[in-house]
């Protein structure tokens, strides 16, 4: 009987110690190497958040004197953010990693982790911020950002570029395709930050059924792309702004006929069956690349032969699946 009592006391003490350990884990701050402090106020369930996933959160931001800066609950809708996408301050980006649905965390964010590079500014940017964050849902289960340090080549067979040219006022149009010869995305610290893509202008086709070979020959001669001299065009992406997610603003350089001009456009990244897929509609003024044939901006008395200066490209770029 005595031994039974000792055994029961041992079990009770072990349970109490375990409960104390759990309590201390939940209600004590953990400090990361960056200086961020976080405390788990309420445990969540399921899979943990990782960089590159889209999540829904409710969050309130306060100064250390408890004055409120922002609360998403005032708007009635949770915030949708891309973790690691530079959409929120670094402290919040780091603080949500590892959270589970239903989990509530309190974050203490030092000034070094609370500065943003876009137009959003805190009234007192050098102050320590206190966040309370609740993870509502993980929207994007897979990461939409490839792994850190990778150079991601393009699947040229799956990728497609469709061009569209217009007559004046866009009352009629021609359209077709051009093939991607080579390309890759550039990675830095786990995010796509650039890329370089070569278009084979010799592969240009007309698919609308009008003029066909005659039109293609014209597109290849000196009036347009002069492919015998300039067989390749190049798009070099220099910067991707993630702050407008799910759309991304992209700054790039486009080289056609040996002429390089800066351009800006928007695009989207998605993961489809394990492949990172980029989609965009890029619109350019062809005269910037000295393609002036039929342009009403340079020639008079063209009548019905006026051709719009605008060329549109519908771009779909597939990355080669990992492990291939």
Number of C-alpha atoms within 10 A of each C-alpha: 6 6 8 9 10 11 12 11 12 12 12 12 12 12 12 12 12 12 12 12 12 11 13 13 14 17 16 13 17 14 13 11 6 13 15 21 19 25 20 22 18 13 13 17 10 9 12 14 23 19 22 22 20 24 22 19 22 19 20 17 19 17 16 13 9 10 10 12 14 13 16 15 13 10 8 9 11 19 15 18 22 24 25 24 23 19 20 21 18 20 24 22 18 20 23 25 16 12 23 20 20 17 18 23 24 21 25 26 24 18 16 16 20 19 17 15 11 11 5 10 11 13 8 10 13 13 15 17 23 23 23 20 24 24 22 19 17 20 13 16 15 17 19 24 21 21 18 12 13 15 15 21 19 24 20 17 12 12 17 18 19 19 21 17 19 18 18 19 9 11 8 10 14 17 18 18 18 18 19 24 18 15 21 20 20 18 19 13 11 16 23 24 17 18 21 19 21 18 20 18 23 18 16 21 21 21 15 12 10 12 12 15 12 10 13 17 15 14 19 21 13 15 13 19 23 19 21 12 12 17 18 21 21 21 20 20 21 15 16 20 17 21 17 13 18 15 15 18 17 18 17 19 17 20 18 25 19 14 12 16 13 14 17 16 16 16 18 15 19 18 17 11 8 14 17 21 20 16 18 18 15 16 16 16 15 19 16 14 18 14 18 19 18 20 20 17 12 9 11 10 8 11 10 9 13 19 22 23 21 17 15 17 20 15 17 17 24 25 22 19 14 12 4 4
